[in-house]
């Protein structure tokens, strides 16, 4: 625990961090990467360029500042971030570097406002916050070593399959024949790739899109960007890597996982957010075929809609399974097609939800998730029944 004096100072400066958090974190990353470019091997460069990482860190710092004397309330957020850190191989020895440059950023950005007393308080506070992360992450590293593998492991692409006009699945088998360890439906892996002409390695986290089996892992990747600005990694995976090529991945991670209760479950996804839902649906069809399952998916159109036949087949194996599909624009389709035109809004959700009891899993673009979550709240669904996954730095909605 931090001292009472430090707690008061940190809480008092929290409003300043809320106001200038992005400025502080942007300065922090700039100076840290300038002096420690080797850390660029760990970070998602696209998130840096778009400001997502800076915003996520600013939010985390503010949350920690307001709860500095009761950090246990942050454990759910800490665990979510810790899973990402373990998957990216952020280690204990990285924290002193981060602390040094974060405190420097607070001091340099705030200028005269950052008195010696404030700087010292934040040094103490950061040490306490870092220790919480380190402890949680050490447990996750231990679990990975004992149940899966340590660090990055080489896998071979044994199959590529186009799931839609924008999503392709990659089937991955361990190069050394290693038997795939069990993982939880909804978890993800980190891929590490060297791209031609790029000085640093690229890391990307992708949800596992199939149920556990001993032979392979499956990820399903959306081709990002457009002709003017293509997503470097997704473009490389789609157009360059072929069956037989090797990639490196870390052991499955993440706490956005399917519960094993008998409660009705709603899997709600938009676009490529369908990928973790496929792992969950595959698992449900095998282990809980008598559970009430509602699969709701929103896609731009039929061409971009991935896994349509697979979902239909899996739901046929579930006694109480149903599917509802939303397209931005509804094409000319057969009358028996149950697709719905337009966005998934509160009115449509109210018609789909036969009861408010249940557990809800949501994944997709940020506007989609915000809309669905707020709609569920307005329909009386309790916060603890709603779980969501964001593809990127930790996000609170």
Number of C-alpha atoms within 10 A of each C-alpha: 13 17 11 10 10 21 21 16 18 25 18 14 17 19 14 13 22 15 12 15 24 20 17 23 26 18 19 24 18 15 16 19 13 12 10 12 12 13 15 17 17 17 19 19 17 16 15 16 10 10 14 18 24 23 21 19 19 22 20 19 20 21 17 22 27 18 17 24 19 13 17 11 13 15 14 11 14 21 18 18 21 27 22 23 20 24 28 26 17 18 13 14 9 10 16 13 11 16 19 14 20 22 20 19 22 23 19 15 17 16 10 9 14 16 12 11 11 18 18 15 20 23 16 17 24 24 14 16 18 15 14 18 18 19 12 17 25 15 13 19 21 13 14 20 13 10 13 18 18 15 16 17 17 16 23 21 21 16 14 20 11 15 20 16 14 17 22 19 22 25 20 24 22 21 15 10 11 15 13 18 17 13 20 20 28 27 24 27 23 23 23 22 19 15 13 9 6 8 11 18 19 21 22 21 22 20 28 28 27 23 22 20 13 11 14 21 23 24 21 25 23 24 21 15 12 8 7 6 8 13 15 14 22 18 16 16 18 19 10 10 15 16 13 14 12 17 19 19 22 23 26 26 27 22 20 20 21 23 12 9 11 12 13 17 22 21 23 23 26 24 21 25 23 27 29 30 30 25 24 25 29 22 20 25 21 13 12 18 20 15 18 18 25 21 22 21 27 26 22 17 16 18 11 17 23 25 16 13 10 14 17 14 12 18 22 14 16 20 14 14 22 16 17 15 20 22 20 15 14 14 11 6 9 8 7 6 9 12 19 16 16 15 17 22 14 18 10 13 15 15 9 13 14 8 10 15 14 18 22 23 23 27 26 22 16 15 9 18 21 16 14 21 21 14 19 22 13 12 15 10 19 15 12 8 14 16 17 20 25 17 16 15 18 19 20 12 9
